[in-house]
Amino acid sequence: MDGHYNFEGAKISLCALVEECHNNDTYQLTNFIDFDKLKPILNEKPTYWRLTVPTSESTQIEELVLSMQGVIVNKDLPPILIKPNEQHQPFIRQSVQLTGFDSKEFQTCINTLQQLHQTFSRQVPEGNMEPLTLGQFRQFDTVEFATHYFTS
């Protein structure tokens, strides 16, 4: 993004998209309120944690997948052009950083992410979670999402 980028136009377009998604999709971060129903589950092969919620049949659970909208302001994505040595492989990751141009809906998403992170971190053993990475791009709040390429 440079001096020619239309921040105000992007903000208007993003707010219209967020409003449409908020009104038509129950799996939006802006709509999520069931924190007391969350349950982290450890998956064994491959090993990872996932958040689950009960289905309408209270005896079953499903993985919680929520969406949010934003504008990508920074990214570190494939391809990897140089093969890393094996010592560094566990630390290689891909990431995107999103902003909502200080829209109230984006701030609601950040607040919900913070609550989800706190809920999850209370129930997952220490050291098994990456920190929630919030930041700034120019004067706008951002959130970063990242995954590791290789896991043990």
Residue pairs with C-beta under 8 A, 6 or more apart in sequence:
1 7
1 73
7 101
10 71
10 101
11 101
11 103
14 69
14 70
14 71
14 100
14 101
14 103
15 103
15 105
17 69
18 30
18 69
18 100
18 103
18 105
18 106
19 105
21 28
21 30
21 67
21 69
22 28
22 30
22 31
22 105
25 31
25 67
27 65
27 66
27 67
28 66
28 67
28 68
29 66
29 67
29 68
29 108
29 109
29 112
29 113
30 68
30 105
30 108
30 109
30 112
32 66
32 112
32 116
34 53
35 115
35 116
35 119
37 53
37 54
38 51
38 52
38 53
38 64
38 116
38 119
38 120
39 51
39 52
39 53
39 61
39 123
40 49
40 50
40 51
40 52
40 120
40 123
40 124
41 49
41 50
41 51
41 52
41 61
42 48
42 49
43 49
43 50
46 151
47 151
48 151
49 120
49 124
49 128
49 129
50 63
50 64
51 63
51 64
51 116
51 120
52 61
52 62
52 63
52 64
53 61
53 62
53 64
54 60
54 61
55 61
55 62
66 112
68 98
68 106
68 109
68 113
69 100
70 98
70 99
70 100
70 106
70 109
70 143
71 98
71 99
71 100
71 101
72 96
72 97
72 98
73 97
73 98
73 99
73 137
73 140
73 142
74 95
74 96
74 97
74 137
74 142
74 144
75 95
75 96
75 97
76 93
76 94
76 95
76 96
77 94
77 95
77 96
78 94
80 92
80 149
84 92
89 149
89 150
90 148
90 150
90 151
90 152
91 148
92 148
92 149
92 150
93 146
93 147
93 148
93 149
94 146
94 147
94 149
95 144
95 145
95 146
95 147
96 144
96 145
96 146
97 135
97 137
97 142
97 143
97 144
97 145
98 142
98 143
98 144
98 145
99 106
99 137
99 140
99 141
99 142
100 106
100 107
100 109
100 140
100 141
101 140
102 139
102 140
102 141
106 141
107 141
109 143
110 134
110 141
110 143
113 132
113 143
114 132
117 129
117 132
120 129
121 129
130 146
132 143
133 143
133 144
133 146
134 141
134 142
134 143
134 144
135 141
135 142
135 143
135 144
136 142
